[in-house]
Amino acid sequence: MTPMKVLRKERGYSQVKMQMLTGIDQSDYSKIESGKRNMTFEQCRRIALALETSMDYLAGLTDEQQPYPPKK
């Protein structure tokens, strides 16, 4: 299971809920989550915000799930 799918399931979100949170069509989200489609920078940002994680975590650049502190 991809880190994105694990986080989504941990939060109890369906793909339809992710569509509502991110504005990304459910079918596109499904393809991104399964690795059949790459996400854009903006899609990655929206998903990271919805799942309360960092874009680096979604990209596999870190094992740290916690998001960075918000900009002041």
C-alpha positions as CSV (number, residue, x, y, z in Angstrom):
1,M,0.0,0.0,0.0
2,T,1.3,3.5,-0.9
3,P,2.0,6.0,1.9
4,M,-0.8,8.1,0.5
5,K,-3.3,5.3,0.8
6,V,-2.2,4.3,4.3
7,L,-2.6,7.9,5.5
8,R,-6.0,8.2,3.8
9,K,-7.2,4.9,5.4
10,E,-5.8,5.9,8.9
11,R,-7.9,9.1,8.8
12,G,-11.0,7.1,7.7
13,Y,-11.3,9.0,4.4
14,S,-12.8,7.5,1.3
15,Q,-11.6,8.6,-2.2
16,V,-14.8,10.6,-2.5
17,K,-14.0,12.4,0.7
18,M,-10.5,13.2,-0.7
19,Q,-12.2,14.6,-3.8
20,M,-14.2,16.9,-1.6
21,L,-11.1,17.9,0.4
22,T,-8.8,18.4,-2.5
23,G,-10.9,19.2,-5.6
24,I,-9.2,16.4,-7.4
25,D,-11.7,14.2,-9.3
26,Q,-12.1,10.8,-7.6
27,S,-11.0,8.8,-10.7
28,D,-7.9,10.9,-11.0
29,Y,-7.2,10.6,-7.3
30,S,-7.5,6.8,-7.6
31,K,-4.9,6.8,-10.5
32,I,-2.5,9.0,-8.5
33,E,-2.9,6.8,-5.4
34,S,-2.3,3.6,-7.3
35,G,0.7,5.0,-9.1
36,K,-0.9,4.9,-12.6
37,R,-0.7,8.7,-12.9
38,N,1.8,11.3,-11.5
39,M,0.4,14.2,-9.5
40,T,1.1,17.8,-10.3
41,F,2.8,20.0,-7.8
42,E,-0.6,21.6,-6.9
43,Q,-2.3,18.2,-6.5
44,C,0.5,17.1,-4.2
45,R,0.1,20.3,-2.1
46,R,-3.6,19.8,-1.8
47,I,-3.3,16.1,-0.9
48,A,-0.6,16.9,1.7
49,L,-2.8,19.5,3.3
50,A,-5.8,17.2,3.3
51,L,-3.8,14.3,4.9
52,E,-1.9,16.6,7.3
53,T,1.5,15.5,6.1
54,S,4.3,17.0,4.0
55,M,4.8,16.9,0.3
56,D,8.2,15.3,1.0
57,Y,6.5,12.4,2.7
58,L,4.2,11.9,-0.2
59,A,7.1,12.0,-2.6
60,G,9.0,9.4,-0.5
61,L,11.8,11.8,0.4
62,T,11.3,11.4,4.2
63,D,9.9,8.9,6.6
64,E,8.5,11.7,8.8
65,Q,4.8,11.9,8.4
66,Q,4.3,15.1,10.4
67,P,3.9,18.3,8.3
68,Y,6.3,21.1,8.6
69,P,5.4,24.0,11.0
70,P,3.1,26.5,9.2
71,K,4.5,29.7,7.8
72,K,4.1,32.7,10.1
